[in-house]
């Protein structure tokens, strides 16, 4: 789908730097938020940044956004920058399920976004495993499966979501205190260059490639050195998406 409504849509950026319960300060997140703000603004989004929210406030922000009228918008985007675990994201006061925020935009909850892309970009750990990397070798191609269900009158309430996670389930997500997180650096890089030309899955495939090949951790502690990362895209989109 191309953007044929009056507006591309709203983009909420929620970034967590400081936590009330002894988790590390997320140095570098300001850099992430600033780059993302410029990036999504230049794509035509109406961008707002919210800093250091409690879980309740994060949910309220998303609930308010889901209750707005998006009839004149082509899509909706939300970017979460925080600490996390698998399925969870941290507010300043603890962890909450990511689903409790994203489900507010389901087709039965947010009527004005039915059939429109709902994009979530999540920069957070999904566990504490490290990826040691491996010397390259090409693997077998994937088989694809097709079924021919073609419902005319209804669409699934979970349709048209896209989740772009900075890392795969179970794994740690790397951030450079000076330059920002690997995933956001790559995302902004690719969006700035190809954001108005390529389809969203092509964009995110290039982001995967860039994170996989251009970054490796360095630490004086060998337990944290020479680690790799691969982002993870989960798409329920039903149409191709171009930001043009």
C-alpha positions, 0 to 999 in steps of 0.5 A: 500500500502507498500513503494515500491518506491526508497524513502518514500518521502518528509516531510515538517514541517512548524512551527510558533512560533512568529506572527507579529500581537499580537497573542500569542507566541506558546511556546512548538512548538520547542519541537513538531517540534523536536520530529516530525523531529526525528519521520518522519526521522526514518520512512525514510522520507526526512524531512525539517523544516521551521520556522515562514513563512508568508502566501505567503511563506507557499504557495510558499513552498508548491507550490514548493514541489508540482512542484517537481518530486515525481516519485521515492517517495511512498508518501508525508507528510506535518505538519503544526504547528500554530494558526488556525481557522476552515479551516484556518491556520495562517502565521506570517502575518495573516490567509490563507485557508488550502485548498489553500495549500493542493489543490496544490497536487490534482491529476490534479495539481501534476501528480507525486503523483497521486495514492500516499498518501498525508498526512497532519498533522495539529496542530492548533485550529479550533475554540474556543470551549472547550470540557468539557468531559463526564463520559464514557459509550459506544455508538451504533456501526456505520452503514457503507454504500457501493456503487459499483462504480468501475471506471477503467480508472480515479481516483478522483483528491481529492483522496488519501489525509489524513488530521489528525487534532489535534482537531475537527471542532470548537474546541480549540487545547491544547499545553503544553509550556514545553512538546508540544501539546497533539496531537503531543506528542501522534502522536510521541509516537504511531509512535515511537512504532508502526510506522513500524507495523500498518496501518496509520488508526490504528496508528491514531486511537491509537493517538485519544485514547491517546489524549482522555484518557491521557490528561486533561487541568489544569488551575487556571482559572476554565474556562480553567481547566479540558478540553478534546480534540479529534483529527480528521482524514479525510481520502480520502486514497484509499489503506491501508498505511504501512511505511515499 
